[in-house]
């Protein structure tokens, strides 16, 4: 018995005969994003000649000139502009397929960016929990301050971001998962160590050891206590801030997550500040137009599970 003919568009011509290969489309799309065939080749780890060959193959298969070329690079032609958007949709769908299949088969890969406090004191436990569920899963972690994490999410460089701070821009979706508290701490030899509290104005006019501008810790402190004098020193990691405060017997403001061991063993002393609320929200951020699937979705589920404070 003869099989019935297939109906619909697939009966006309298989899609593989009508579209370029996925690697060719990826090369063309990357060249459009970067404005350079050479830059796309470097990103993909191939020669510029190979990249140019792939782009010509796309143009020949589609019957469409993709780029206007100049010594400064390439610019997408007007007719090809919507085509590049459709190619981007196809590549994202292919990535979702690859990630979904990898997760179902017990593998998978999540890409995240996270601010320092979460990277050092929260994220490791999540990754261990994720690996316990699916030993073959991998997580690539980029660290930076809150501003850098938000930029990575907006640029679609990572699937998820984890930040502390008073706010994230409306262009990202925010999912609070815990509350954290900043605390003013000093070494035991500091004059404030024996005081029950200090007024806000005294803290405002005291040079502190602080994280750099753009960090969630710095943003939260400056939002709660505007008009601070310039810091005594600013450093790019929580560990460096703690070390500088201890070495110089200076006050600093850090997450309770970051200093609870030092508070427990007496190397640092928490000093209340009269009427100052330094609680903040820890948040997962993502682009609302980028669905989270596969390993990243598993990590997101772990992060949001219970939405309880990870610290004390």
FENMO-V410644 format. One record per pair of residues at least 12 apart in sequence whose ideal C-beta (glycine too) atoms are under 8 Angstrom apart, sorted by the first residue. I is the first residue (numbers start at 1). J is the second residue. D is the distance in whole Angstrom. If there is no record, write none. Layout:
i:j:d
I:J:D
I:J:D
This chain:
i:j:d
18:61:8
19:61:7
20:57:6
20:58:4
20:61:5
20:62:7
21:57:7
22:90:8
22:91:8
22:94:6
23:54:7
24:54:4
24:55:7
24:57:5
24:58:5
24:61:8
25:58:6
25:87:5
25:90:7
25:91:7
26:44:7
26:91:6
27:40:6
27:41:8
27:44:6
27:46:8
27:51:5
27:54:4
27:55:6
27:58:8
28:54:7
28:55:5
28:58:5
28:66:6
28:84:8
28:87:7
29:84:6
29:87:5
29:88:6
29:91:6
30:43:6
30:44:7
31:51:7
31:55:6
31:67:7
31:74:6
32:66:7
32:67:7
32:74:7
32:76:5
32:80:8
32:84:5
34:73:8
35:72:8
35:73:4
35:74:6
35:75:7
36:73:4
36:74:6
37:51:5
37:52:6
37:55:7
37:73:8
37:74:6
38:51:8
39:73:8
55:67:7
62:83:7
64:77:8
64:79:6
64:80:6
64:83:7
65:77:6
65:79:7
65:80:7
66:80:5
66:83:8
66:84:8
67:80:7
92:290:8
96:291:7
96:293:5
96:294:8
99:293:6
99:294:3
99:295:7
99:296:8
100:293:6
100:294:6
102:294:6
102:295:8
103:134:7
103:137:8
103:293:8
103:294:4
103:295:6
103:298:7
105:136:8
106:134:6
106:135:7
106:136:5
106:137:8
107:134:8
107:136:4
107:137:7
107:138:8
108:134:7
108:136:7
108:137:5
108:138:7
108:294:5
108:295:4
108:298:8
109:137:7
109:138:5
109:139:8
109:140:7
109:294:8
109:295:6
110:130:8
110:137:7
110:138:7
110:139:5
110:140:7
110:159:6
110:160:7
110:294:7
110:295:4
110:296:4
110:298:8
110:299:5
111:139:8
111:140:5
111:142:8
111:157:7
111:158:5
111:159:5
111:160:8
111:296:7
112:139:7
112:140:7
112:141:6
112:142:7
112:158:5
112:159:7
112:160:5
112:161:7
112:162:7
112:296:7
112:299:7
113:141:8
113:142:4
113:143:7
113:144:6
113:148:7
113:149:4
113:152:4
113:153:7
113:157:7
113:158:4
113:160:8
113:161:5
113:162:8
114:141:6
114:142:8
114:143:6
114:149:6
114:161:7
114:162:4
114:163:8
115:143:7
115:144:7
115:145:6
115:146:5
115:149:6
115:162:7
115:163:5
115:164:6
115:165:8
115:215:7
115:216:5
116:143:6
116:144:8
116:145:7
116:211:8
116:215:7
116:237:6
116:238:5
117:164:6
117:180:7
117:216:7
117:217:7
117:238:6
117:255:5
117:257:6
117:258:6
118:162:5
118:163:7
118:164:7
118:282:7
119:141:7
119:143:5
119:162:8
120:238:6
120:239:7
120:258:7
121:255:7
121:257:4
121:258:6
121:310:7
121:311:8
122:162:8
122:178:8
122:257:7
122:282:7
122:310:5
123:141:7
123:162:7
125:310:8
126:299:6
126:302:5
126:303:6
127:139:5
127:141:8
127:299:8
129:302:5
130:295:7
130:298:6
130:299:6
130:302:6
133:298:7
134:295:7
134:298:7
137:295:5
137:298:7
138:295:7
139:295:7
139:299:7
142:157:8
142:158:6
145:211:7
145:212:6
145:214:4
145:215:4
145:216:7
145:236:8
146:163:5
146:164:7
146:165:4
146:168:8
146:214:7
146:215:6
146:216:4
146:219:6
147:214:4
148:214:7
149:161:4
149:162:7
149:163:5
149:285:7
150:163:7
150:168:6
150:169:7
150:172:7
150:285:7
153:172:6
153:285:5
153:286:6
153:287:6
154:169:8
154:171:6
154:172:7
154:287:7
156:287:7
156:290:7
159:286:7
159:290:7
159:292:6
159:296:4
160:284:6
160:285:7
160:286:6
160:292:7
160:296:6
160:299:7
160:300:6
161:284:7
161:285:4
161:286:7
162:282:7
162:283:7
162:284:6
162:285:8
162:303:7
163:216:6
163:282:8
163:283:6
163:285:6
164:180:6
164:216:3
164:217:7
164:220:7
164:255:7
164:280:6
164:281:8
164:282:5
164:283:8
165:216:4
165:219:5
165:220:6
165:280:7
165:283:8
166:219:6
166:220:6
166:223:5
166:280:7
168:283:6
168:285:5
171:287:8
172:285:4
172:286:7
172:287:6
172:288:7
173:285:7
173:286:5
173:287:7
173:288:5
174:283:5
174:284:7
174:285:6
175:283:6
175:284:4
175:285:7
175:286:8
175:300:8
175:304:6
176:281:5
176:282:7
176:283:5
176:307:7
177:282:6
177:283:7
177:284:6
177:303:5
177:304:5
177:307:5
178:281:8
178:282:4
178:307:7
178:308:7
178:309:5
178:310:5
178:311:8
179:279:6
179:280:7
179:281:6
179:282:7
179:309:5
180:255:5
180:256:7
180:257:6
180:279:7
180:280:5
180:281:8
180:282:5
180:309:7
180:310:8
180:311:6
181:255:7
181:256:5
181:278:6
181:279:5
181:280:8
181:311:8
182:217:6
182:220:6
182:221:6
182:253:5
182:254:7
182:255:6
182:256:7
182:278:4
182:279:8
182:280:7
183:253:7
183:254:7
183:255:8
183:256:5
183:259:7
183:263:8
183:270:5
183:278:7
184:198:8
184:203:7
184:251:6
184:252:8
184:253:5
184:270:7
184:271:5
184:272:8
184:273:6
185:245:7
185:251:7
185:252:6
185:253:7
185:254:6
185:259:5
185:262:7
185:263:7
185:268:4
185:269:6
185:270:6
185:271:7
186:245:7
186:249:8
186:250:8
186:251:5
186:252:8
186:268:7
186:269:6
186:271:6
187:245:7
187:246:6
187:249:5
187:250:8
187:267:7
187:268:6
187:269:7
188:266:6
188:267:8
188:268:8
188:269:6
189:249:5
190:249:5
190:250:7
190:251:7
190:269:8
192:251:6
192:269:8
192:271:5
193:269:4
193:271:7
195:271:7
196:272:7
197:271:7
197:272:4
197:273:7
197:274:5
198:271:6
198:272:8
198:273:6
198:274:7
199:273:8
199:274:5
200:225:6
200:273:6
200:274:6
200:275:6
200:276:6
203:225:7
203:228:8
203:251:8
203:273:6
203:276:8
204:225:6
204:227:6
204:228:6
204:229:7
205:229:6
206:229:7
206:251:6
207:229:6
207:230:7
207:231:6
207:232:4
208:228:7
208:231:5
208:232:6
208:250:7
208:251:6
208:252:6
208:253:6
209:231:7
209:232:6
209:233:5
209:234:8
209:235:7
209:241:6
209:244:5
209:245:5
209:248:7
209:250:5
209:251:7
209:252:4
210:231:4
210:233:8
210:234:5
210:235:8
210:241:7
210:252:7
210:253:7
211:234:7
211:235:7
211:236:7
211:237:8
211:238:7
211:241:6
211:254:8
212:234:5
212:235:7
212:236:5
213:234:7
216:280:7
217:238:8
217:253:7
217:254:6
217:255:6
218:234:8
220:278:6
220:280:5
221:253:5
221:278:7
224:276:6
224:277:7
224:278:6
225:276:6
232:248:8
232:250:6
238:254:6
238:255:7
238:258:5
241:254:6
242:254:7
242:258:7
242:259:7
242:262:7
242:268:8
245:268:8
246:262:8
246:267:7
246:268:7
251:271:7
253:278:7
255:311:7
256:311:5
256:312:6
257:310:7
257:311:4
260:311:7
260:312:6
282:310:8
284:300:6
284:303:6
284:304:7
286:300:8
